[in-house]
């Protein structure tokens, strides 16, 4: 629901409540004797009016806070992450890479990329990236994209990290992107886990991990 729809809904709700209150007051006034109407009905209607006004004020505050939060989100940086295994023309070997796209209203300065596990407080910071891709730190404006290509042997480092700090569970891993002001993350997809599994089976490490 857009901000325009929220505002229209709020106005319509206020009009409906006011109309119902008006009709209710007219109906009660027409069906009551003058003395009882002045003594009992008018004070009750006053209380109801105050209650309706209070509810309207609270609703208006919530709407204002919601609109402010939506505006804050629109004015902040945001990154879309695509972490997977890729194959390019002329290169028969697949590789891990993360494509980072800036779709926020503020530029993002990517400072570091790391691997995390839900079962550990220790992170594996990726220090080297292929020269054919981007290198941190990288500044992205709205609509710009950077691709960080992991160098060979990164898979071995991830495998050792999982064994020593991740309880042997690849499914608990997620990739983290640290900017100057925020942190973005994306879980290891089934494609990435399958890729790492194949690398593990063909390597000489002989390590056993649970996927």
N, C-alpha and C positions, 0 to 999 in steps of 0.2 A: 504494500500500500504506500503510495507516494505521499509527500507532504501536502500536495494540493488536495488529495482525497481526504486526508486527515482533517484538514481545515474545513472542508465542505461538510464532512460528517459532524464535526463539532458544532458548526453553525446550525445545521438541520436539527441536531439533537436539542440544542438550546431553544430553537423555535417550537419544537414539538412539546417540550416540557412546559414552556411558557403558555402555549395554547391550551394544554390539558389543565394547567392550573387556573387559567382564565375561565374555561368552561365549567370546571368544578366549582369555582367561586360563584358563578352566575346561577348554577343549578341549586346550590345550597341556599343562596340568598332568596331565590324565587320560592323555594319550598319551606322556608322558615318564617316564623312570626317575627315582627320587628324587634320586640324586646329580647327574645332569645337570640336573635341574630346578632344584635349589638352586644349582648352580654357574653355569649359563648362562641358563636361562629366566627366573628371577626378576630378575636384573639387566636383561635385555632388556625384560621387561615394565615394569620401573621406568622405563627410558628412554622407552618408548612412552607410559607414563602421564604423564611430565613433558612430552613433546611434545604430547600431546592437551590437557593443561592449559594449555600455552602458547598453542596455537592458539585454545582457548576464550577465554583472556584477551584475545588480540588481537581476536578477533571481538567480544567484549563492549565493548572500547574503541571500535571502529568504530561499533557500534550506538549507544553513548552519544553519540559525536560527531554522528552523523546525527540523533538525536533532539534534541540541543541546537540544531543548525542549523535543523531544522524549527520548533522553538519560537521561535527568533530571528526567522524569517521571519514567523511568525504574529503576533509581537509588534511588528512594524515597520509603517510606513505603506505603503500600496499604492494606486495609482490606475489606473482603467480609462479609457482615452481613446478617444473616438469623434470623429474629425476627418473632416468631409465637407462637401459642399455641400447646403444646405437650402432649402426653399421653404415659407413659412408662409401660412396662409389670409389673404386680404386684401392680400398682398404678392406681386405677380407676379414680382418680381425674386429670383433666387436669391442666396445669400450663403454665404460660408465661416464655419464655426463649429466649435468643439471642445467636446464635452460631456465633462466630467470627473466621474467617480464615485469616491468614496472607499470602498474595500472592505477596508481594513486595520484592524488593531486600534488603531492610533494615529491621531489627527487629522493632517491635512495642511494646511499653510499654503502656498497657491499664490502665489508671489511674482512670477513672470514667465513669459511664453510667447515662444518664439523659433523661428525657422526655421533649419535647419542643412543643410549639404550634406556628403556623404561625401568630396567632393573639395576641401573648404576647411575651414580652421580658424576662419574668421570666421563669426559668426552674425548673423542679422537679428532684432533684438528688436522685437516688436510692441508699440508704445507706446500705441495707441488702440484702444478697443473700443466697440461700440455700447452706448448707455445702456439699451437694452432687455434686455441681458444682464448678466452679472456683470463686475466689475472687479477686477483684482489690486491688492493682496493680498486673497485670499479664504481663509477657514478652513473646512475641510470635516471633519465628523465621519463616523463610519461610516454608510454608506447615503445620505449626502447627495450631491447633484449640483449642479454649477455649469456654466452654458453661457456661453462667451465668444464673442461675435459679432464678427467682423472688420468694420471699417468699410469703406465703398467706397474704392477706390484702394489697398487693401492688396494686391490682386492685382498692381497695377502695381509696387509695391515688391518683391514676390516675384519678378516677372519680371525686374526690373533686377538683383536679387540673383543670380538664376540666370545671367544673362548675364555679370555681372562677377566672380562668385565661385564659381559652380557648374558651370563648363565647359559651360553651356548644357543641362545634363541635369536635367530635372525628376524623373526616376526616382531620382536620388540624394538627393532631399530627404527630410527628416523633421522632424516638429514636436516641439519639446522643451518640457517643463513643469518648471520649477525650483521646488522647495519649500525649506523652511528646512534640510532635512537630506538631500534626495535629488534625483535627476534622472530623469524619465521621458520616454520618447520613443515616437513612432509614425510609421511611414513614410507618405508621401503615397500615398493609395490611388488606384487607377485612376480612380475617380469624381472625385477632386479634380484629378488631372492632366487629365482630359478637360474638366472645368470651366474650368481655367486655359487650356487650349488654345483653347476656344471664345472666351474673353475676349480672348485674344491675336489671334485671327483677325478679331474685330470691332473691335478698337482701331485707332488711327491710329499706333501705335508702329512697326509694320513690322519689329519685331525678329524674327529667326529663331532658334528654339531647337529642339533635338533632344529628342524625348520618348521 
